[in-house]
Amino acid sequence: MWYYKDKYPNHPLFCEDESTFLYDSISRKVWVVKGREYRRLVTGSHKKVHAYGFLSENGKKMFTLRKNMNAEEFVKVLSKFLHKFKRAILILDKAPWHKKSKKVQKYLKEHRRELKIIWFPSGCPEMNPVEECWRQAKGEVNGGRIHESFERMVKELRYFMKYTEFRQNMGKYLRP
């Protein structure tokens, strides 16, 4: 990866990932009086929104929400990303819609001058700093509470992703 940084000094380094946000509360750890039963409120809704996120080594970011998580949506998101940042070294996981999709592979081939792709090893989400963004967002937006509506949850998620500074130390995640 560091080889790419030397070879393409005008290409900023970004990591990308996706996550799904359900319209429901999340309970990770809670305090309960001993002997009392814990009851978690749930919506019973199956509504969800998919988030696509890009995070650079110097704090630049782009997050977008979509109704679907598939190859077609990923190509649209990549187009939006390229429009905003022009060029990048992009580190992707091996999700099926990244690695196996003909549409995505065609798009990456057509934009190989602007996008230099590096693949995360399979089964290593801990190497991707965007995972920490999702952890923070899910805790802040869905942690232990239910929103008055799905639209309100989406609005809060957009606000959180837009105004939160994610300053992950890329070296901590991406060891040579």
C-alpha positions in Angstrom: 0.0 0.0 0.0 2.8 2.4 0.9 4.3 1.6 -2.5 1.2 3.1 -4.1 1.6 6.3 -2.0 5.1 6.7 -3.4 4.2 5.8 -7.0 1.0 8.0 -7.1 1.8 11.0 -4.8 -1.1 13.0 -6.2 -3.6 10.4 -5.3 -4.9 10.7 -1.7 -5.4 7.4 0.2 -9.0 6.5 1.1 -10.7 3.5 2.7 -14.3 2.6 1.8 -16.9 0.5 3.5 -20.7 0.1 3.8 -23.0 -0.5 6.7 -26.7 -1.0 7.2 -28.6 1.1 9.8 -31.9 -0.5 11.1 -34.8 1.6 12.4 -34.5 0.1 15.8 -32.6 0.6 19.0 -29.2 -1.0 19.7 -28.3 -2.2 23.2 -24.7 -3.0 23.7 -24.2 -2.6 27.5 -26.9 -1.4 29.9 -27.2 -1.0 33.7 -30.0 -2.9 35.3 -30.9 -3.1 39.0 -30.1 -6.6 40.3 -33.1 -8.8 40.2 -34.9 -6.7 37.6 -35.6 -7.8 34.1 -34.2 -5.6 31.3 -36.7 -4.7 28.6 -35.6 -3.1 25.4 -38.1 -1.1 23.3 -38.2 -2.2 19.7 -40.0 -0.7 16.7 -40.8 -4.0 15.0 -40.0 -2.2 11.8 -37.9 -3.7 9.1 -37.0 -0.3 7.6 -33.3 0.3 7.0 -30.9 2.5 5.2 -27.5 1.6 3.7 -24.5 3.9 4.3 -21.5 4.1 2.1 -18.4 5.8 3.6 -15.0 7.0 2.4 -12.4 8.2 4.8 -8.9 9.6 4.0 -5.7 9.6 5.9 -6.0 13.3 6.4 -9.6 13.4 7.6 -11.4 14.1 4.4 -14.6 12.1 4.1 -17.7 11.4 2.1 -20.7 9.5 3.4 -23.9 8.9 1.5 -27.1 7.0 2.3 -28.9 4.7 -0.2 -31.9 2.4 -0.3 -29.9 -0.5 -1.6 -26.5 -2.0 -1.2 -25.5 -3.6 -4.5 -23.2 -3.2 -7.5 -25.4 -0.7 -9.3 -25.6 1.6 -6.3 -21.9 1.2 -5.6 -21.0 2.4 -9.1 -23.2 5.5 -8.6 -21.5 6.1 -5.2 -18.1 5.7 -6.9 -19.1 8.2 -9.5 -20.1 10.7 -6.9 -16.8 10.1 -5.0 -14.7 10.6 -8.2 -16.7 13.8 -9.0 -15.8 15.2 -5.5 -12.2 14.0 -5.1 -11.0 13.5 -8.8 -8.5 10.8 -8.0 -7.6 8.4 -5.2 -5.9 5.3 -4.0 -8.9 3.4 -2.8 -8.8 0.4 -0.4 -11.8 -1.8 -0.7 -13.0 -5.0 1.1 -13.9 -8.0 -1.0 -17.7 -7.6 -0.8 -19.3 -9.5 -3.7 -20.6 -6.2 -5.3 -17.0 -4.9 -5.3 -14.9 -7.9 -6.4 -17.3 -10.1 -8.4 -19.6 -7.6 -10.1 -18.9 -7.1 -13.9 -20.5 -3.6 -13.6 -18.0 -2.6 -10.9 -15.0 -4.2 -12.6 -15.9 -2.4 -15.8 -16.2 1.0 -14.0 -12.9 0.4 -12.2 -11.2 -0.5 -15.5 -12.6 2.6 -17.2 -11.3 4.8 -14.4 -8.0 3.1 -13.7 -6.1 6.4 -14.1 -8.1 8.1 -11.4 -8.7 5.2 -9.1 -5.9 2.9 -7.9 -7.5 0.0 -6.1 -6.0 -2.0 -3.2 -8.0 -4.9 -1.7 -8.2 -5.5 2.0 -7.5 -9.2 3.0 -10.6 -11.3 3.3 -12.2 -11.4 6.7 -10.3 -8.5 8.2 -12.8 -5.7 9.0 -10.5 -4.6 11.9 -8.1 -3.3 9.3 -10.7 -0.8 7.9 -10.9 2.5 9.8 -14.4 3.2 8.3 -15.6 0.4 10.6 -14.9 2.6 13.6 -17.1 5.3 12.0 -19.9 2.9 11.8 -19.4 1.8 15.4 -19.6 5.4 16.6 -22.6 6.2 14.4 -24.6 3.2 15.5 -23.9 4.0 19.2 -24.7 7.7 18.8 -27.7 7.5 16.5 -29.3 4.2 17.5 -27.8 3.5 20.9 -30.5 2.6 23.4 -33.3 4.7 22.0 -36.0 4.7 19.4 -36.6 7.6 17.0 -40.0 9.1 16.5 -39.8 8.1 12.8 -37.6 6.4 10.3 -37.1 9.8 8.6 -35.9 11.3 11.9 -33.4 8.5 12.3 -32.1 9.1 8.8 -31.9 12.8 9.4 -29.9 12.3 12.6 -27.6 9.8 10.9 -26.9 12.3 8.1 -26.2 15.0 10.6 -23.8 12.8 12.6 -21.9 11.7 9.5 -21.6 15.2 8.2 -20.5 17.0 11.4 -18.4 14.4 13.2 -14.7 14.6 12.7 -13.3 11.1 12.2 -9.5 11.3 12.7 -8.6 7.7 12.6 -4.8 7.0 12.6 -4.5 5.1 9.3 -1.1 3.7 10.3 -2.8 2.0 13.2 -5.1 0.2 10.8 -3.0 -0.2 7.7 0.3 -1.6 8.9 2.9 -2.2 6.3 
